[in-house]
């Protein structure tokens, strides 16, 4: 029976596959994203990537990560209300809708309503699409 190991590092048998396949593929995709950002004058993405790397390092060190992109950027970029931008920012920071409701002191129904409106404004099909569009700066008007 396989039991999930807690916070143990990856087994040494997994590393060769990661180093040979996953790392080069990830580096290639990241290079494509960075090229797109340069070509489309999306300089915020570089700040986001720096902040995301810092957040990952902070999590590894047991510190709280920063929420990126900023709430005001999300509101302006996607035409969100302040409340919707706060919900999106918290969601991008890894909080569930239930956690967001508890943190903001509102009902889960209110947060779900905000999230439906966020999806509509971003032109997103689902939660994964919301994250992709919000983090990669996808055009909310494109179909």
GIVENRA-V739908 format. One record per helix or strand of 3 or more residues. SS is the DSSP state (hx for helix, st for strand). FROM is the first residue (numbers start at 0). TO is the last residue. If there is no record, write none. Layout:
SS:FROM:TO
SS:FROM:TO
This chain:
hx:11:38
hx:43:59
hx:70:77
hx:81:91
hx:96:103
hx:107:121
hx:126:135
